[in-house]
Every structure is written in C-alpha cells, then in structure tokens.
Amino acid sequence: MRGMPKTLPLLCALLLGGLPAAHALRPAHPEELLSSSEHGKVGSKIADCVAAKLARKGQTEAEEDLRKALEKWGKKRVAGGLDPLGLNLTEDLGRALWQSYSYAKVRGIRKGKVVSIETDPIPFYGPDFTVEFALHAPSKYNPRQAYPLVLCLPDEDERPSDHLIERWLTEPTIKDGAILVGVPMPEDVAAWTGIGSEGNPGGVGILLSVFKSVRESYAIDYDRVFIAGRGVGVAAGMSIASMFPDRFAGVIGRSGDAAEVAVENFRNLPTFFAGGGQRASAFAERLKAAGIENCTVQPDATADLVWAWIAGTTRDSNPSEVLLLPGVPFPNKAYWVEIPPHDGSTEARLAARIDRETNTVVVESTGIASVTLAFNDILVDLSRPVKVICNGAESEDLIPRNFTTTLQLIYSTRNDPGKLYTASKVYDIPSSGE
C-alpha cells in the first residue's frame, strides 16, 4: 500500500500493541459493583493469561481459569440484566485489568530525582536500538496510586533531563503530583513527526516506545496521559497526538506555536497553549468553527496554571461522538472506531455518534468502505439490539459480549483500564452518493 512500509505492522505491534507488564490500583468509582478484592482475583487471572501468551505456553488453561473467575461476576445485576461472565460490568473490568498489572511488585523504581532510563530494544529501528530518556517520579511515589503522566518534548537542542529540571520541577505541585518524562527526539527536526525506518528513528516511534517503557514500570493513570511540548516540540506533540488521539488526555504547548493539523482528530482531545503564537490562536478558531470547544489559549499561563489544567483534565474514554480524519498510515482508529489503513489516494473522513437511549449508532463518511465498531455497556446496552446506520444503510443486531474479543483487545493493549471494549462488529459503508 502506498506510503505504508512493509514493516509497519511490526512497529504497531511493538509500540502500540505488545503485552503490558503489570501495574496499580485506580481510585474507586461509583459505578463499580464489586470490591477491590474481587477485582484482584480476576486481575490475577488476567495477568496469568498475559504471562501465558508471552511464554507461548499454557494460554488455553489460563484463559479457562479466567473464564471461571468471571463466572462469579455473572451473578451481578446491572441495568440491562445479567451476563454469564460479567462482561457487562465495564468499570469493574477496568479495575481488574488495572490490578492485573501489579505495579507494587516492580523492582528498581527510582523516585524523587531525575534519572536516566533505557528502553528495551526497538527491532523496528534495529536489533540493538534503544532510547535513553529522563524520568522523575514523586518523592512519595506510591505504586498503588495512579499518577498523571506527562510526556515532555523539549525544544530543539535542549537535553531531556535539563528540560525536566528547568521547565517542570520548579513547581512543587507538579513535582509531587505527576510522573514526568523527558522524551529525546531525533537530531533532525523534520523526523520528529515521522515513523522513520531501520537506522533512522522517527519521533513517533521514539515517543511511543518511551510511553510503553514507562507504563510497564510506573503506576500511571491511563485516563491522564498528556503530551507537552516546548518550542518546536509543541507542533511535534500535536502531530503525534493527532495520530493516536484515544491514547492521550490532552496536549500542552509551552512557549511554542501550534502545528498545522486538522481539527477533526482533536474532537475529544483537549489542548492548552501557554505562550502560543498566531498558529495556536488560529487553531483555536478553527476548532470553534467546527463546533469543538476544548482549546485554551493563555499566553501568560504560569507553571501552576498548567498544572491546574492537567489536574482538571481527564480523557473522555467513551465519547458519544468521534470524528476521524485518516492519515497515512495513522490515524486509522480513534476510541471505538477503526477503519482499514488509508493510502491517502482519496479524500476520506468519518463522523460517528452514539445515542445510548435509543441504542443507535450513526456513521457518516466519505472515501471509506468499511468500519469496525467496538462496544461496551457504557456506550450502548448490549443486552438489547444495536441499530447501526452507515451512510443511510441500516442494520439492527444483537451483538453479544465476547470473552475472546475482550481478551484479544487486552493482549493488543487496545483495551486499557480506562477504555475497555467487550464486543465488536464490522460494517460495510456504502458510498455516500449511493
């Protein structure tokens, strides 16, 4: 396919997919029906499944044990009735997945100072290619507490460790309240928003590999992961976030201007510009013109105001409306919507919205032949038929929650503790002219 390297699926598997290691407890949520102990029992079985898949041994047995553990959840009634495996308990499943990560068991955690950490090798860029990044965890870091994660892109020629010390750690509330990561970018600024190739790493792959390394060891809140750029890092951060909008809670620009990116992929991705220039203001205006009111431009914002915005911003993990402007090769998915890889030869865009009250999904698109929709019981009531209308073509089906689908999405990390799907279905999209 034009514009898509043959090794791209490998990169996706290594950086976006791959099996997570093990990590921490999320705060209680009023929609949870089960106790932390019950979450832990299922979480340990999820961890066993992940370990078995990695080892390529005992996966069938581990998955059967998980199924048996979930059967006890099946007796819990929520709106919409029962499910044999409790797969309608979306919030509780997220808590169990969180507990499966066992952050408290991770050894060698360093806190209270800026340290250098090296990622595992990234085969896409070479068998021995690794990235060294800077990290600061709060001095009172508790692996059973979920922390915001800020992936910081320094300005050109600024060292990641110096960037953290001089630009972030001067504010005590940030220093004590978040995990801060200084991400090194390629020497060539033009490569900051590219994927790269073997021997020529791109900023996209570097940031995602650093993100993967951090989440495997440090207790992050998946609903509060931010990209923050300074100088030329602002535009790079915006560009990368627009490729994977459902991975982040927001984008922060500090003393740098915005990127020339489409606003559609920021429908559910807030932005905050502290010291932004004309392009930041123009970006905010384009968002507003598109009916998207989630951009703040505050040229005189201080570090404490940046932190206040971080503290008050959470990823909308289950948005009722998704806009997607495909790129080559990313993005081709956002939240509960996924389309086949786009080659850029034709104009393409997609808008999808859910009305849970009527259990209806409406998809309107151009240049896209099919769409895979992922579901959970927060988005729709899966105990009732779901009506899907794609460019006017209507279908209505009972879409069963599926144990295998849920697990496969966990294995690929498409499911995370704050964004978890239990069913999916592929729909053909007729041409908008038909």
C-alpha positions as CSV (number, residue, x, y, z in Angstrom):
1,M,0.0,0.0,0.0
2,R,1.3,3.4,-0.9
3,G,3.0,5.3,1.9
4,M,3.0,2.3,4.3
5,P,6.2,0.4,5.0
6,K,6.0,-3.4,4.9
7,T,7.4,-3.4,8.4
8,L,4.7,-1.1,9.8
9,P,2.6,-3.8,11.3
10,L,5.7,-4.8,13.4
11,L,6.0,-1.3,14.6
12,C,2.4,-1.1,15.6
13,A,2.7,-4.4,17.5
14,L,5.8,-3.3,19.3
15,L,4.8,0.2,20.2
16,L,1.0,0.3,20.4
17,G,0.3,-3.3,20.9
18,G,2.5,-5.7,22.8
19,L,1.5,-7.2,26.1
20,P,1.7,-4.9,29.1
21,A,3.8,-6.0,32.1
22,A,2.0,-5.3,35.4
23,H,0.8,-2.2,37.4
24,A,-1.6,-0.4,40.0
25,L,-4.9,0.4,41.7
26,R,-7.3,3.0,40.3
27,P,-9.5,5.2,42.6
28,A,-12.9,3.9,43.5
29,H,-15.7,4.7,41.1
30,P,-19.4,4.9,42.0
31,E,-20.4,2.6,39.1
32,E,-18.3,-0.2,40.4
33,L,-20.4,-3.1,41.9
34,L,-17.5,-5.3,43.1
35,S,-14.9,-4.9,45.8
36,S,-11.2,-4.4,45.4
37,S,-10.7,-8.0,46.5
38,E,-13.0,-9.2,43.7
39,H,-11.1,-7.0,41.2
40,G,-7.8,-8.5,42.4
41,K,-8.9,-12.1,41.9
42,V,-9.9,-11.6,38.3
43,G,-6.9,-9.3,37.8
44,S,-4.5,-12.1,38.8
45,K,-6.2,-14.4,36.3
46,I,-5.8,-11.7,33.5
47,A,-2.1,-11.4,34.5
48,D,-1.8,-15.2,34.1
49,C,-3.3,-15.1,30.6
50,V,-0.9,-12.4,29.6
51,A,2.1,-14.3,31.0
52,A,1.0,-17.5,29.3
53,K,0.6,-15.7,25.9
54,L,4.1,-14.2,26.3
55,A,5.5,-17.6,27.2
56,R,3.5,-19.3,24.4
57,K,2.6,-21.9,26.9
58,G,-0.5,-22.7,28.9
59,Q,-2.6,-20.0,27.4
60,T,-5.7,-22.1,26.9
61,E,-5.6,-23.2,30.6
62,A,-5.1,-19.7,31.8
63,E,-8.0,-18.4,29.8
64,E,-10.2,-21.1,31.1
65,D,-9.3,-20.2,34.7
66,L,-10.1,-16.5,33.9
67,R,-13.5,-17.6,32.4
68,K,-14.3,-19.5,35.7
69,A,-13.3,-16.5,37.8
70,L,-15.5,-14.2,35.7
71,E,-18.5,-16.6,36.1
72,K,-18.8,-15.4,39.7
73,W,-19.3,-11.9,38.4
74,G,-22.1,-13.0,36.1
75,K,-24.5,-13.1,39.0
76,K,-24.2,-9.3,39.5
77,R,-27.1,-7.5,38.0
78,V,-26.8,-4.0,36.5
79,A,-29.1,-2.0,34.2
80,G,-29.7,-4.4,31.3
81,G,-29.7,-7.6,33.3
82,L,-27.1,-10.2,33.6
83,D,-24.1,-11.6,31.6
84,P,-22.8,-15.1,32.1
85,L,-19.2,-13.8,32.6
86,G,-20.0,-10.3,34.0
87,L,-18.7,-8.7,30.8
88,N,-21.4,-6.0,31.2
89,L,-19.5,-4.7,34.3
90,T,-17.3,-2.4,32.3
91,E,-16.0,-0.3,35.1
92,D,-15.2,-3.4,37.2
93,L,-13.4,-5.0,34.3
94,G,-11.2,-1.9,34.0
95,R,-10.3,-2.1,37.7
96,A,-9.4,-5.8,37.4
97,L,-7.2,-5.0,34.4
98,W,-5.5,-2.3,36.4
99,Q,-4.9,-4.7,39.3
100,S,-3.5,-7.3,36.9
101,Y,-0.5,-5.0,36.3
102,S,0.9,-5.4,39.8
103,Y,2.9,-2.2,39.9
104,A,3.8,-2.8,43.6
105,K,5.9,-5.8,42.5
106,V,8.0,-3.9,40.1
107,R,11.6,-3.6,41.5
108,G,14.2,-0.9,40.9
109,I,11.8,2.1,40.9
110,R,13.6,5.3,41.5
111,K,11.8,8.4,42.8
112,G,12.4,12.0,44.0
113,K,15.1,12.7,41.4
114,V,15.7,12.9,37.6
115,V,17.0,9.5,36.4
116,S,18.0,8.2,33.0
117,I,16.2,5.0,31.8
118,E,16.8,2.9,28.7
119,T,14.0,1.3,26.8
120,D,14.1,-2.3,25.6
121,P,15.5,-2.7,22.1
122,I,13.1,-1.5,19.4
123,P,13.6,-4.0,16.5
124,F,11.8,-1.7,14.0
125,Y,14.8,0.6,14.2
126,G,17.5,-2.1,14.5
127,P,18.1,-5.2,16.7
128,D,20.1,-3.2,19.3
129,F,18.4,0.2,19.0
130,T,17.3,1.6,22.4
131,V,16.3,5.0,23.6
132,E,17.5,6.7,26.8
133,F,15.0,9.1,28.4
134,A,14.8,11.1,31.6
135,L,12.1,10.4,34.2
136,H,11.1,12.0,37.5
137,A,8.7,10.3,39.9
138,P,7.3,12.0,43.0
139,S,9.5,11.5,46.1
140,K,6.5,9.9,47.9
141,Y,5.6,7.8,44.9
142,N,3.2,5.0,45.9
143,P,2.8,2.2,43.3
144,R,-0.8,1.6,44.5
145,Q,-1.8,5.1,43.5
146,A,-2.5,6.2,39.9
147,Y,-0.4,9.2,38.8
148,P,-0.8,11.5,35.8
149,L,1.9,11.0,33.2
150,V,3.3,13.9,31.2
151,L,5.4,13.0,28.2
152,C,7.5,16.2,27.7
153,L,9.1,17.1,24.4
154,P,12.0,19.5,24.8
155,D,12.8,22.3,22.4
156,E,15.5,21.7,19.8
157,D,19.0,21.2,21.3
158,E,17.5,21.0,24.8
159,R,18.5,17.9,26.9
160,P,15.5,16.0,28.3
161,S,16.9,15.9,31.8
162,D,17.6,19.7,31.8
163,H,14.1,20.3,30.3
164,L,12.5,18.5,33.3
165,I,14.7,20.3,35.9
166,E,14.4,23.8,34.4
167,R,10.8,23.8,33.0
168,W,8.8,21.4,35.2
169,L,10.4,20.6,38.5
170,T,10.4,24.3,39.7
171,E,6.7,23.9,40.5
172,P,6.2,21.8,43.7
173,T,2.7,20.6,42.9
174,I,3.8,19.2,39.5
175,K,7.0,17.7,41.1
176,D,4.9,15.9,43.7
177,G,1.8,15.1,41.7
178,A,2.8,13.6,38.4
179,I,5.3,11.3,36.7
180,L,7.3,13.5,34.3
181,V,9.2,12.1,31.3
182,G,11.7,13.9,29.1
183,V,11.5,12.3,25.6
184,P,14.6,12.6,23.4
185,M,13.8,13.5,19.8
186,P,15.9,12.8,16.6
187,E,18.6,15.3,15.7
188,D,16.8,16.1,12.5
189,V,13.7,18.2,13.5
190,A,12.0,17.1,10.3
191,A,11.9,13.5,11.7
192,W,10.1,14.4,14.8
193,T,6.7,13.7,13.3
194,G,7.7,10.7,11.2
195,I,7.8,7.0,11.8
196,G,11.3,6.5,10.4
197,S,13.0,3.3,9.3
198,E,15.7,1.0,10.4
199,G,18.7,3.1,11.4
200,N,16.7,6.3,11.1
201,P,14.3,6.6,14.1
202,G,11.3,8.9,13.9
203,G,9.9,10.9,16.7
204,V,6.6,8.9,16.6
205,G,8.3,5.6,17.3
206,I,10.6,7.1,19.9
207,L,7.7,8.7,21.9
208,L,5.6,5.6,21.7
209,S,8.4,3.3,22.8
210,V,9.2,5.6,25.8
211,F,5.5,5.6,26.7
212,K,5.5,1.8,26.5
213,S,8.6,1.5,28.7
214,V,7.1,3.9,31.4
215,R,3.7,2.2,31.6
216,E,5.3,-1.2,32.2
217,S,7.0,0.0,35.3
218,Y,5.3,3.1,36.8
219,A,1.8,3.5,38.2
220,I,0.2,5.7,35.6
221,D,-3.4,6.8,35.3
222,Y,-4.3,5.8,31.7
223,D,-7.0,8.5,31.6
224,R,-4.5,11.2,32.4
225,V,-1.6,10.8,30.0
226,F,-0.5,14.1,28.4
227,I,1.9,15.2,25.7
228,A,3.6,18.5,26.5
229,G,5.9,20.3,24.1
230,R,8.1,23.3,24.2
231,G,9.4,25.3,21.2
232,V,9.3,23.0,18.2
233,G,8.2,20.3,20.5
234,V,4.7,21.8,20.6
235,A,4.0,21.1,16.9
236,A,5.5,17.7,17.2
237,G,3.4,16.8,20.2
238,M,0.3,17.9,18.5
239,S,1.1,16.0,15.3
240,I,1.8,12.7,17.2
241,A,-1.3,13.1,19.4
242,S,-3.4,13.6,16.4
243,M,-2.3,10.2,15.1
244,F,-3.3,8.4,18.3
245,P,-6.0,10.6,19.8
246,D,-7.5,8.0,22.1
247,R,-4.2,7.3,23.9
248,F,-4.0,10.8,25.5
249,A,-6.0,13.0,27.7
250,G,-4.7,16.2,26.2
251,V,-1.8,18.2,24.6
252,I,0.1,21.1,26.2
253,G,2.1,23.7,24.4
254,R,4.6,25.8,26.4
255,S,6.4,28.7,24.6
256,G,5.9,27.3,21.2
257,D,3.4,27.5,18.4
258,A,0.8,25.0,17.2
259,A,1.1,22.6,14.3
260,E,-0.8,22.8,11.0
261,V,-3.0,19.8,11.7
262,A,-6.6,19.0,11.0
263,V,-9.0,19.8,13.9
264,E,-11.2,16.7,13.4
265,N,-8.9,14.3,15.4
266,F,-9.0,16.8,18.3
267,R,-12.8,16.4,18.8
268,N,-12.2,14.6,22.1
269,L,-8.6,15.7,22.7
270,P,-8.3,19.0,24.7
271,T,-5.4,21.4,24.1
272,F,-3.8,24.1,26.3
273,F,-1.4,26.7,24.9
274,A,0.7,28.6,27.4
275,G,2.7,31.2,25.4
276,G,1.4,30.1,22.0
277,G,1.6,32.3,18.9
278,Q,-0.6,33.1,15.9
279,R,-1.0,29.5,14.9
280,A,-2.3,28.5,18.3
281,S,-4.9,31.2,18.1
282,A,-5.8,30.2,14.6
283,F,-6.1,26.5,15.6
284,A,-8.5,27.5,18.4
285,E,-10.6,29.4,16.0
286,R,-10.7,26.5,13.6
287,L,-11.8,24.2,16.4
288,K,-14.5,26.7,17.4
289,A,-15.7,26.9,13.8
290,A,-16.1,23.2,13.8
291,G,-18.1,23.2,17.0
292,I,-15.3,21.9,19.2
293,E,-14.9,23.9,22.4
294,N,-11.9,22.2,24.1
295,C,-8.9,24.5,23.4
296,T,-7.5,27.0,25.9
297,V,-5.0,29.7,24.7
298,Q,-3.4,31.6,27.6
299,P,-0.2,33.3,26.6
300,D,0.7,34.3,30.1
301,A,0.0,31.0,31.8
302,T,2.5,30.0,34.5
303,A,3.5,26.5,35.6
304,D,0.9,26.4,38.3
305,L,-1.9,27.2,35.8
306,V,-0.6,24.5,33.5
307,W,-0.7,22.1,36.5
308,A,-4.3,23.2,37.3
309,W,-5.3,22.4,33.7
310,I,-3.7,19.0,34.0
311,A,-5.4,18.3,37.3
312,G,-8.7,19.2,35.9
313,T,-8.5,17.3,32.6
314,T,-9.3,13.6,32.1
315,R,-9.5,11.6,28.9
316,D,-13.0,11.1,27.6
317,S,-12.6,7.3,27.2
318,N,-16.1,6.6,25.9
319,P,-17.1,9.6,23.9
320,S,-20.6,9.6,22.3
321,E,-19.2,11.3,19.2
322,V,-16.0,10.5,17.2
323,L,-14.5,12.4,14.3
324,L,-11.7,10.7,12.3
325,L,-9.6,12.2,9.5
326,P,-7.4,9.3,8.4
327,G,-3.7,9.7,7.8
328,V,-1.0,7.7,6.1
329,P,-0.5,5.4,8.0
330,F,-2.0,7.0,11.1
331,P,-4.6,7.6,12.4
332,N,-6.9,4.8,11.3
333,K,-8.6,4.4,14.7
334,A,-10.0,6.5,17.5
335,Y,-11.8,5.3,20.6
336,W,-14.5,2.8,19.4
337,V,-14.0,3.4,15.7
338,E,-11.4,1.7,13.4
339,I,-11.1,1.7,9.6
340,P,-8.8,-0.2,7.2
341,P,-5.4,1.6,6.7
342,H,-5.8,4.5,4.4
343,D,-3.3,5.1,1.5
344,G,-4.1,8.8,1.0
345,S,-5.1,8.5,-2.6
346,T,-8.6,9.7,-2.0
347,E,-10.3,12.1,0.4
348,A,-11.6,10.3,3.5
349,R,-13.3,11.3,6.7
350,L,-15.7,9.8,9.2
351,A,-18.1,11.0,11.8
352,A,-19.8,8.6,14.2
353,R,-22.1,9.2,17.1
354,I,-24.0,7.1,19.6
355,D,-27.3,7.6,21.2
356,R,-27.4,5.2,24.1
357,E,-31.1,5.9,24.9
358,T,-32.1,4.5,21.5
359,N,-29.2,2.2,21.2
360,T,-28.3,3.7,17.8
361,V,-25.0,4.4,16.1
362,V,-24.9,6.7,13.1
363,V,-21.8,6.7,10.8
364,E,-21.4,9.2,8.0
365,S,-18.2,9.0,5.9
366,T,-16.6,9.6,2.6
367,G,-13.9,7.5,1.0
368,I,-14.1,4.7,3.5
369,A,-15.5,1.2,2.5
370,S,-15.9,-0.4,6.0
371,V,-15.7,0.4,9.7
372,T,-15.1,-1.8,12.8
373,L,-17.1,-0.6,15.8
374,A,-16.1,-1.6,19.3
375,F,-18.7,-1.7,22.0
376,N,-19.2,-1.8,25.8
377,D,-22.1,-1.3,28.1
378,I,-21.2,2.3,28.7
379,L,-21.6,3.2,25.1
380,V,-24.6,1.0,24.4
381,D,-26.8,-1.5,26.1
382,L,-25.5,-4.8,24.7
383,S,-28.4,-6.7,26.2
384,R,-30.6,-5.1,23.5
385,P,-30.3,-5.0,19.7
386,V,-28.0,-2.2,18.5
387,K,-29.1,-0.2,15.4
388,V,-26.2,0.9,13.2
389,I,-26.8,3.3,10.3
390,C,-23.9,3.7,7.9
391,N,-24.5,6.4,5.2
392,G,-28.2,5.7,5.5
393,A,-27.8,1.9,5.3
394,E,-29.5,0.5,8.4
395,S,-28.9,-2.8,10.2
396,E,-30.0,-4.0,13.6
397,D,-28.4,-6.8,15.5
398,L,-28.0,-8.3,19.0
399,I,-24.2,-8.0,19.4
400,P,-23.1,-10.5,22.1
401,R,-20.4,-9.6,24.6
402,N,-17.4,-11.8,23.7
403,F,-14.8,-13.2,26.0
404,T,-12.3,-13.8,23.2
405,T,-12.7,-10.3,21.8
406,T,-12.2,-8.8,25.2
407,L,-9.0,-10.7,25.8
408,Q,-7.6,-10.1,22.3
409,L,-8.1,-6.3,22.9
410,I,-6.3,-6.7,26.2
411,Y,-3.4,-8.5,24.6
412,S,-3.0,-5.8,22.0
413,T,-3.4,-3.0,24.6
414,R,-6.4,-1.6,22.6
415,N,-8.2,-2.3,25.9
416,D,-6.7,-0.4,28.8
417,P,-8.0,0.2,32.3
418,G,-9.9,3.3,31.3
419,K,-11.1,2.3,27.8
420,L,-12.3,-1.3,27.6
421,Y,-14.4,-3.0,24.9
422,T,-16.2,-6.3,25.1
423,A,-17.6,-6.7,21.6
424,S,-17.0,-5.6,18.0
425,K,-18.6,-5.8,14.6
426,V,-17.5,-4.9,11.1
427,Y,-19.9,-2.9,8.9
428,D,-19.8,-2.1,5.2
429,I,-20.2,1.6,4.3
430,P,-22.0,2.3,1.0
431,S,-20.7,5.3,-0.9
432,S,-22.3,8.5,0.3
433,G,-23.5,9.0,-3.3
434,E,-25.5,5.7,-3.4
